[in-house]
């Protein structure tokens, strides 16, 4: 039984973690002092917990750059994992299942819309979550990156990625919606077929008098359930979690390159080391 302590969380998120744990026979939420795994924010907190012998789930958004990810320490026998549910949403897992089976043929285009309320600037962490999906689906880093940012507060970012083999990705992230629900759409098109995940296909018409409303069915906490399943399996098998810190650092490196492209108004290319990006 994995005992998980929620150290750096908020009451609303705590309810989701509890709901996810309730669906798993081998996970329970406990006070932090009784835990053998903890949910924390920030590299220092993660490294302190790992050094104390705790497995670590790291809150998304608490890593500011690739250097932060590179500083994450995972002593022998300790699993450190970013608690991002992007890869673990059932709809996205189905997209990757079709892709990895080869049913799509050579990949041509990945299209992602991630639209949210709030009006805050689009952060590197927010970009990195979508870029991790691009790296995962194409199974490599992009060789070219061009990005632009719009809006008075930097509330819209559009990324154009080129991948080896002539594949590309178009990703737009916005925080310009009015208060309420967000919107997510992912389409993956190959030479032999296509597959997509779209919030619009999880909408149900509600007739309750007056104008009909569209009510989202959604995936609930299933992404968290799947993430916890991978986390606990990695611990029991004594292996790194998938995705691990290497994938986290790679996504942040691409996000940083996108920010540099925005500042320079020019594309960046993967450098000769295959690890960084340069103007060109």
N, C-alpha and C positions, 0 to 999 in steps of 0.2 A: 504494500500500500504506500503510495507516494503522498506525503504530507506537504501541502503547498501553503506557504504563508504569503499573504498579499501585503507587502510593506509599502510600496509606492503606488497606490491606486486611489480611486475615488469611489464614493458609495454606489454610483450608477454602474461603474465598471465592475465593482465587487459583485453585484447581483448577477452579471453575465458570467463571471468566472465561477460563481457558485452554481449557476444553472448548468454550465458546461461540466463541472466536476460531478454533479448529481447524475449525469448520464454515463459516467465511467465507474466501473466497479473498483478500480485500483487507484483512484485519486480522491483525496479529501482535503477540504480547506480548513486550516488550523491557524492558531495564533503563531506569530513569527517565531517565538522562542521555542515552539515545539515542532518546527518545520525542518524537513530535510531538503526542501527546495523553496526558493523565494522569488517573488516578482519584484524587481527593483527598477529604478531609473538612474541612468548615468553609468559611465565606465568605472568611476571610483567605487560606487556602491556595489557594482557587479563583481569587481575584483576583490573587494573586501569579503563579500559573501562566499565567493569561490575559494578564497584562501582559508576561510573558516570551515570549509568542507561542505558547503551547500551547493546543490545544483541551482542554476540561475536561468530565469526567464527575464529578458530585458525589455522594458517598455518601448514600443515603437516611438520614434520622435525624440528619444533621449540621447541619440548619437548625432552629433553635429556635423561630422565629416569622417572621411576614410581613416584619418589618423586615430580618431576615437576608436573605431572598430579594430584597428591594428593593435591598440593597447589592451584589448580584452584578453584576459588570461584565463586559460582553462587547464588547471592542474590535472595530472593523471587521475582518471576515474571521475572527473567532474564534467557535466554537460552544461554548456552555456549556449543559449539560443535566443534569438530575437523573437519576441512574442507578436509577430506580424502575421495576420491571418490570410494575406493575399493568396498564397499558394494553397491554402487549406480550405478555401471556399468550395463547396461541392461543384458549383458550375465551372469554376476555373480548373478544378481537378479533372473534370470531364473533358474540357478543352485539351489539356495536356495529355490525357489518356489517348484521345483520338490522334493527336499530333505524334506522340511517341510510338504509336503503332504503325506510323508511316502512311496512314490513310489520306493525309492531305498532300502527299508528295513534297517537292521542294517548296519551302516557305517563301511567299512573295511579300505579304503585307500583314502586319499586326496593327490594329487600330484600337486605341483605348481612349475613352472619355471618362474623366473622373471629375464630377462637378459637385461642389459642396456649398452650403450656406456659410455665412460668417463675415466674408469680406476681408479676412486677414491675408497677408502676403503668402504666396505659395512657397512653402519651405523646402529646403534640400531633403529633409526626411520624407516629406510627402512625395516628392519626385522619385526618391530612391525606392519607395514601395512599388511604384509602377515599373520602374526600370529593372527591378529585380525580376519581375514577371517577364519582361522582354528578354533579359539575359537567359532566363530559364527556358523559355519557349524556343528560342533560337539556339540554345545550348552553347553560347559564346558571347563575348563582348562585342558591342558595335564597333566597327572600324571608323565610322564617321559620325559626327554629332553637330547638329545646328539647332539653336534654340532662340526663341524670342520671348519677351515678357511684355504684357500690356496691362493697362489699368492704373489708376492713380496710386494705388497701394501695392502694385505688383501682384494683383489678384488673379492674373491669368498667365499661364505659361504654356507654350507649344513647343514640342520637341520633335525633330526629324532625325531618325537614326538610320544609318546605313550599315548593313551586316555583310560579312563575307558571303559570296554566292548570290549577290544581287537582291537579297531580301532587305526590307526596310520596315520601320515602325514609325507611326505617327501617334503621338501621345499628347493630349491636352488635359491640363489640370486647372480647374478654376474654383475660386471661392466667392462666386458672385451670385449664387442663388439666394432668393429670399429665405427667411427663417422657415424651417420645415425639413422635409426629406431631402436627401442627397440623390445623386443619379450616377450609375455606373454602367458602362458598356464596354465589352471587349470582343473584337472580331479577329479571327486568324484565317487568312486565305492562302492556300497553297496551289500548286499546279494541278492537283487532282481533286480538290474539294475545299470546303470551308466549314468553320464551326464558330459559334458565337455564344456569348453570355450577355444578356441584356436585361436590366431591371424592368423594362417595359413589358417583358414577357412574364413577369411575376405580378402583374397588376390585375385586380379583379374589380369589376364594376359593382358599386354598392348603390342600390336604389332604396332610399329612405325618405322619399318625399323631396320635392324640389329638384335641383340639378343633380344628376348622378355623379358620384365621386369614384375615382380610381384608388383602390386600396392595395398597397403592396403586400404580397404574400411573404416574400423574403426568405432568407435562409437561416434566420434566427442566430443561435449561438453555435451552429454546426461547425463553422470555421474554427472556433475555439476548441470544440470537442476534438476535431481532427488534429489541431495543433498539439493539444495535450496528449493525444494518443501517440504522436511521433516523439514527443518529449519523453514520455514514460518508457516507450519502447527503446529509445536510444540509451536511457539510463540502465534498463534491465539487460540490454545487450552489450553494454560497456563500449559504446561507439559514439562518435560525434553525431549531433542532431543534423538533420537535413531539412532545410538549409542551415548551414553553420555560419561561423563568423567570417569565413573566406567569402562566401556569397554576399554577406552583409557589406563587407568592405568593398567588394566589386561594384555593387549597386551604388554605394555612396561615391565611389570614384567617378562613375559615369555621371551622377548628379552634379558633382563638382565641375566636371568638364562642361556640362550644360550651362551652369552658371557662368563659367569663363566665356563660353560662346555668346551668351547674352550680353556680357560686359563688352566684349570685343566686337560684336556685330558680325562675326565671322565663324565659319565652321572649324572644328577641331578634328584631328585624325589621331588614331591610335599610333603611339610612337614605336620605335624599333624594339623596345623591351617587351611590348605587348601588355604593359602594366599601367601606363599613363597616357595622357593625351597632350598634343601640341597643336598650335595654330598651323594651318597649312591647307 
